[in-house]
Amino acid sequence: MSKQPKTVLVFTAGDYTTASSKYRAFLLGRYLTEARSDISWDIVSPSTKEISALSYPARVWMAAQQAWKLCWFPRHDVVFMQRAIYNKFVFLALLMQNLLRIRPSIFDFDDAIFTHSPWKTYLLVRTSSAVTVGSHHLYEYARRYNKNVTLIPTCIKFSDYAAIQRGGENTKEITLGWIGNGPSYIPELSLVAEVLRTLSARDVPYRFLLIGTYGSPAIHKLFDFIPENRKTVIEYVDAKSDVDLVPYLSKMDIGLMPLQDNEWNKGKCALKAIQYMAAGAAVIASPVGENTVLITHHKSGMLARTKEEWVACLDELIENSALRRDIGAAGRTRVREHYSFESQCPAVYEVIRSIM
């Protein structure tokens, strides 16, 4: 008689449209259970952010239901808390389960959430059986309060990108690309606009692919100097997985990931750069957060801090197709070996196994 799979009860920050929840809970669970038949992944719905958007009575009722499932139904073996700090009632239930040691637990986070929720973050890190984080900066924070911390990068499934072929093409117009939640990155996109204005003033041939404006007039205005026939603006891609993004990422010759150097961004896990690199694009990124670990300058990508450095890196990559190709290939190998679900799911399984 076969053994019953071990059930992981999963509490998330948001639904699959929230990037951290999508990659570090929904997709992680899908790919982990595909690889391991002895693991069952049970995601609790609604998410903590969705509960917080309900009326007060509905919030209390929904949190009570989730607390009951968490603490009194013995149908799960491990509790996995993916950044689940956004509803105080659910948070208190999770904290109580940790303090009473009802089930072994894993607290996972991929941003510097301790900058806006210091006590909630501290308490879950301190009381969880294990902690998983997405970057070295977050690892250093978590290790102060819990000795059982594992760095699990925010990953992509490399097989989703495997069909992309990059040749030695020497096209006249190079496509520069950016993807993300645009309204959250106005300062970063302002830097991109300044850099591209400089290229345009010198008649450098390029196309610009911008994904994720969410209809923001401010973002559209930033790039109104680029002729319509040389830019493609996409408001939003409803991507259930990266399979839905590959058709867009494969069009990018150079992927852009600027970041302001601040406390929040120091915890960033470099997902944009990882996606560009998986697609074989050459990447230019700010030396902030996990970017400095992911990218070796001039080998697997380029790091640029000032506007002048960004312009210089773009000039070099646009003019040198061989360098673009070599950096793109090195970046792709880096992601396949260290930032893919294929390479990291065994580490996640080991964390779960070790605390059961």
Number of C-alpha atoms within 10 A of each C-alpha: 3 5 6 10 15 18 16 22 21 24 28 29 24 23 19 20 12 12 17 24 23 20 22 25 26 21 20 22 21 13 14 21 17 12 14 13 11 14 20 20 21 17 17 14 15 17 21 26 17 16 22 20 11 12 9 11 9 13 20 18 13 20 23 15 12 19 20 12 15 23 18 10 9 10 12 19 20 22 25 27 24 22 24 26 22 19 19 16 21 26 22 16 18 27 18 15 21 22 15 11 14 16 21 19 27 27 24 27 29 24 21 20 17 18 12 10 12 11 11 19 20 17 15 28 26 21 22 25 25 23 27 26 26 25 27 21 21 25 21 13 17 23 15 12 15 18 13 16 24 20 20 25 24 24 26 26 24 22 15 16 23 14 11 16 9 14 9 10 9 12 12 11 14 20 21 23 24 22 23 18 14 22 16 10 15 16 14 15 22 16 18 20 19 16 19 23 16 14 16 15 8 9 9 16 15 18 20 23 19 23 21 18 22 15 14 13 10 13 20 13 10 17 21 11 12 17 12 12 8 13 18 16 15 15 14 16 14 9 13 13 16 18 13 13 19 20 13 17 26 19 17 23 26 25 29 24 25 27 22 17 13 10 14 15 17 21 26 23 28 26 22 20 28 28 27 29 29 32 32 31 33 31 33 27 24 22 21 24 25 23 27 16 13 21 24 16 16 16 16 24 27 24 23 20 16 13 15 12 15 23 17 14 19 22 13 12 21 23 15 12 18 14 16 24 20 19 25 27 21 20 27 25 17 19 26 22 13 15 25 20 26 18 16 21 20 14 14 17 15 10 19 22 12 11 15 12
